[in-house]
Amino acid sequence: MRARVSRTTEVLCISPAFFLLLACTPPELSIAEEEGERPIIYGFGSPATVEEIAAWDIDVRPDGKGLPPGSGTAAKGSEIYALKCAACHGANGEGGLNDRLVVSSPDEQFPDSSDANSWQHRTVGNYWPYATTLFDYIRRSMPFTLPGSLQSDEVYSLTAHLLHLNHIISESDEMNATTLPKVVMPAHGKFVLDDRQEHQEVH
């Protein structure tokens, strides 16, 4: 950025961050970039351990791959929900400070995409395509004030409770790594596989 101070004199203004960047960039980085190679030394940090990687590698896929050992039922999940979820999502998942999680009735329709406010009508019972990724989301992101604090049995129980409130499973059905992937969500058929080639062709 240039600031003109007279007709014949100009002052070049350089951000202090520029000098900080120069000071912190190791020689190996610039050389490696010029040669198109990955730098070997960055000058900070340490290699991640197997334990550290495992702590972050907790994703659960739609087919259930990644589900941990453990189990839970809606009855147990109801107790956990009252303590850790109801304050934000309502006593029965009807919504409160945060989103509604439960359909108003078993036959509540898939949100109409033509409705600008359709996002307000998305619930576990009429929009979520996979029960397994519901587990993944709860374990990774809930409760909002302390995400990642729930044990696997608690997450299975909360998942079962929400599935029961949405009329998808019975209160006595036990959810675990074997049974959860078999749950067919009401909105499952509303989603299609994205088969675009390199994210450019739409079929």
ZIQUI-V853430 format. One record per pair of residues at least 24 apart in sequence whose C-alpha atoms are under 10 Angstrom apart, sorted by the first residue. I is the first residue (numbers start at 1). J is the second residue. D is the distance in Angstrom with one decimal. If there is no record, write none. Layout:
i-><I:I>
j-><J:J>
d-><D:D>
This chain:
i-><56:58:58:58:59:59:59:59:59:59:60:60:60:60:60:60:60:60:61:61:61:61:61:61:62:62:62:62:62:62:62:62:63:63:63:63:63:63:63:64:64:64:64:64:64:64:64:64:64:64:64:64:65:65:65:66:66:66:67:67:67:67:67:67:67:67:67:67:67:68:68:68:68:68:69:69:69:69:69:69:70:70:70:70:70:70:70:70:70:70:71:71:71:71:71:71:71:71:71:71:71:71:71:71:72:72:72:72:72:72:72:72:72:72:72:72:72:72:72:73:73:73:73:73:73:73:73:73:73:73:73:73:73:73:73:73:74:74:74:74:74:74:74:74:74:74:74:74:74:74:74:74:74:75:75:75:75:75:75:75:75:75:76:76:76:76:76:76:76:76:76:77:77:77:77:77:77:77:77:77:77:77:77:78:78:78:78:78:78:78:78:78:79:79:79:79:80:80:80:80:80:80:81:81:81:81:81:81:81:84:84:84:84:84:84:84:85:85:85:85:88:88:92:92:92:93:93:93:93:93:93:94:95:98:99:100:101:101:101:101:101:101:101:101:102:102:102:102:102:102:102:103:103:103:103:104:104:105:105:105:106:106:106:106:106:107:107:107:108:108:109:109:110:110:110:111:123:124:124:124:124:124:124:124:124:124:125:125:125:125:125:125:125:125:125:125:126:126:126:126:126:126:127:127:127:127:127:127:128:128:128:128:128:128:129:129:129:129:129:129:129:129:130:130:130:130:130:130:130:130:130:131:131:131:131:131:131:131:131:131:131:131:131:132:132:132:132:132:132:132:132:132:133:133:133:134:134:134:134:135:135:135:152:156>
j-><140:136:139:140:133:135:136:137:139:140:132:133:134:135:136:137:139:140:130:132:133:135:136:181:129:130:131:132:133:134:136:181:130:131:132:133:180:181:182:130:131:132:133:135:136:176:177:178:179:180:181:182:132:177:181:132:136:177:132:133:135:136:152:156:176:177:178:180:181:152:153:156:176:177:152:153:156:176:177:178:151:152:153:154:155:156:157:175:176:177:152:153:154:155:156:157:160:174:175:176:177:178:179:180:152:153:154:155:156:157:158:159:160:161:172:173:174:175:176:153:154:155:156:157:158:159:160:161:164:170:171:172:173:174:175:176:156:157:158:159:160:161:162:163:164:165:169:170:171:172:173:174:175:157:158:160:161:164:171:172:173:174:153:154:156:157:158:160:161:171:172:153:154:155:156:157:158:159:160:161:162:164:171:157:158:159:160:161:162:164:165:171:154:157:158:161:150:154:155:157:158:161:143:154:157:158:159:161:162:142:143:144:145:146:150:158:142:143:144:158:143:144:161:162:165:123:124:161:162:165:166:123:123:144:123:124:125:126:127:128:162:163:165:166:126:162:163:164:165:166:167:127:165:166:167:165:166:165:166:167:165:166:167:168:186:166:167:186:166:186:186:187:186:187:190:187:166:159:162:163:165:166:168:185:186:187:162:163:164:165:166:167:168:185:186:187:166:185:186:187:188:190:185:186:187:188:190:191:185:186:187:188:190:191:184:185:186:187:188:189:190:191:180:181:182:183:184:185:186:187:188:159:160:162:163:168:180:181:182:183:184:185:188:156:159:176:177:179:180:181:182:183:159:180:181:158:159:162:163:159:160:180:176:180>
d-><9.6:8.0:8.7:8.0:8.6:9.7:6.3:8.9:9.3:8.2:6.7:6.2:9.2:7.7:5.4:8.8:9.7:9.9:9.1:6.8:6.4:9.9:8.0:9.4:8.7:6.0:7.7:5.6:5.9:9.3:9.4:7.4:8.5:9.5:7.3:9.0:9.4:6.0:8.7:9.3:8.9:5.7:8.1:9.6:9.6:9.9:6.9:8.1:9.5:7.4:5.2:8.9:8.8:8.5:8.8:9.4:9.1:8.6:7.9:9.7:8.4:8.3:9.0:9.8:8.1:5.4:8.9:9.0:9.2:6.8:9.3:9.6:8.3:6.6:7.3:8.3:9.8:7.3:6.6:9.6:9.0:5.8:5.1:8.8:9.1:7.3:9.6:8.6:6.0:7.4:7.4:5.1:8.1:8.5:5.5:7.0:9.4:6.6:5.5:4.5:7.7:9.6:9.4:9.6:8.7:5.5:6.8:7.7:4.7:3.9:7.7:8.2:6.8:9.0:9.6:8.6:5.6:5.4:6.8:9.0:9.2:9.9:7.1:4.8:7.8:8.3:5.5:6.8:9.2:9.2:6.9:6.3:6.1:4.9:6.2:9.1:8.7:5.6:6.8:7.7:4.7:3.8:7.5:8.0:6.4:8.6:8.9:8.0:5.2:6.8:7.4:7.8:8.7:7.7:9.2:8.4:6.9:9.4:6.3:7.3:9.5:9.8:9.4:8.1:9.4:5.8:7.8:8.8:7.8:9.6:9.9:9.2:6.9:8.1:7.8:4.1:4.3:7.4:6.7:5.1:8.2:9.9:9.8:7.9:7.1:10.0:9.0:5.9:8.7:9.9:9.6:9.9:9.9:9.2:8.9:9.4:9.9:7.2:9.2:7.9:7.0:9.3:9.7:9.4:9.0:6.5:9.9:8.0:9.1:8.7:6.4:9.2:9.4:9.6:9.8:10.0:8.3:6.6:8.7:9.3:9.2:8.7:9.9:9.1:7.7:9.3:9.8:10.0:7.9:7.9:9.3:9.5:9.9:9.9:8.2:8.7:7.7:9.5:9.9:10.0:7.6:9.8:9.0:8.4:8.4:7.3:8.7:9.5:6.4:5.5:9.1:9.6:8.2:6.0:8.7:9.9:8.6:9.9:8.1:8.5:9.5:6.9:6.1:8.6:9.5:10.0:9.5:9.4:9.9:9.9:9.5:9.0:8.7:6.8:8.0:9.9:8.6:10.0:7.4:7.5:9.3:6.9:9.7:8.5:9.0:8.9:8.5:7.3:9.4:8.4:4.9:7.5:7.4:7.3:6.5:7.5:8.4:8.1:6.1:5.5:9.1:9.8:8.4:7.6:5.2:8.0:8.3:9.4:6.9:7.9:6.2:7.3:9.6:9.6:8.1:5.7:7.4:5.3:4.3:7.7:7.8:7.2:9.3:8.0:9.6:7.9:7.2:6.0:9.2:8.5:6.7:7.8:9.2:9.9:8.0:9.9:6.5:6.8:8.6:6.4:7.4:6.6:9.6:9.8:8.8:9.9:8.9:9.9:6.2:5.9:9.1:8.4:9.9:10.0:9.4:9.7:6.8:9.3:9.5:5.9:9.2:8.9:9.5:8.6>
